Amino acid sequence: MKAVVPIGMILAMAAVPAMAQSGSAAQSGGAAQRQKALALEEAGKITEAEAAWRAYLKTHPGNPEPYAQLGLLESHQDHYKQAIPLYRKALDLDPRVPAVRLNLGLALFKDGQLKEAIPEFTELLKAAPPNSPDAQRLNILIGMANYGLAQYPQAIPYLKTAAANDPPNLPLRLTLAQSCLWSRQFQCVMDVYREILNLNAESAEADMLAGEAMDELKDNEGSTKMFRAAVAANPKEPNAHFGLGYLLWTQKQYPEAAQEFQAELANNPSHTQSMLYLGDTELQLNKADEARPWLEKAVKLDPSLWLGDLDLGIIDSDAGRKDEALRELEIAARLKDDDVDVHWRLARLYRAMGRIDEARAEFDKASKLNKQADETLYQKIANGRKRQPPPKDQAEPSGSTAAPTAPATQPNQ
């Protein structure tokens, strides 16, 4: 699932001031030059400070401080790629300065090099006193880096430790619950859910996570109840209406499912999964004319949505538009070769077109396939988030630093 790492927990972890970085900062015969560079840096005169540190570096090439300070100046400008080799050079000269290693890890993290950041944070955590603020920060960073790499089982122990040491931290617990869900540790989800309720009894996000876990456990009644609670707690929560609609759709409660898909689209008109399932729901209700525009819009926005092509093929086949139906059903078959309905519909169309050998081949494929279970809700929401742009009023403000996101690992729709 492509869930955004809670950015506040990361951006609060600013780079450590370089003045605290090097015990060998002041070498003889350059103190005035060094003080000038520090003064320019403190005054926010970045260009002048960089020039001063580079001048200092020429006379003190073996001192790690100029490299560390230049890295810090690059980081302050969000030039993380440029900062990383400077921090590495400082550590090559003196690997004993923890603040430089922390700043290197933060630069790697913010540059999206999460795999490379983890060893730096792990090395620091070994030396940090247990339950100290430094250990708390590092547990969060290691947990978030693993989360961003979709290494959810590896993220859980670090996030659990951090959450235990910060009881009021709701975003941290939500991230932990998501990691438990995507690791299929459903009891963990429910344990964290109860902790979240103690912090916020009206958390729509927590209700959704609990609902997704219950859906995985085949508790249809419980999962539907949780998503109804999420919608009641926050009708604007992204994917809440879609999640409830999808659960109702799997239970063949089509009229109410349609209402929920429409509510999701009212919140986010570009929600392609809601378009797709609203179209399919209308088709299930024998409203082909109402279904078609939603299906066409969904597959135009996301051509990988095989169900849209299948439904359009059914509509055109029933209307006698055989050529259009054939094109759509063949697309569906390419996208979803293991779906029995796709091959059965294609076989019937081939037979109606007099293409008996091809019809026989498709019937044979269909007979060898079992009817697949509906995709689980957490997979459906994950796939929707993977492709889905946020609503305009929820887009990240310009100028903000984007946090790494967790790539979706679930199968496509």
Secondary structure, 3 states (H helix, E strand, C coil): CCCECCCHHHHCCCCCCHHHCCCCCCCCCCHHHHHHHHHHHHCCCHHHHHHHHHHHHHHCCCCHHHHHHHHHHHHHCCCHHHHHHHHHHHHHHCCCCHHHHHHHHHHHHHCCCHHHHHHHHHHHHHHCCCCCHHHHHHHHHHHHHHHHCCCHHHHHHHHHHHHHCCCCCHHHHHHHHHHHHHCCCHHHHHHHHHHHHHHCCCCHHHHHHHHHHHHHCCCHHHHHHHHHHHHHHCCCCCCHHHHHHHHHHHCCCHHHHHHHHHHHHHHCCCCHHHHHHHHHHHHHCCCHHHHHHHHHHHHHHCCCCHHHHHHHHHHHHHCCCHHHHHHHHHHHHHHCCCCHHHHHHHHHHHHHCCCHHHHHHHHHHHHCCCCCCCCCHHHHHHHHHHHCCCCHHHCCCCCCCCCCECCCCCCCC
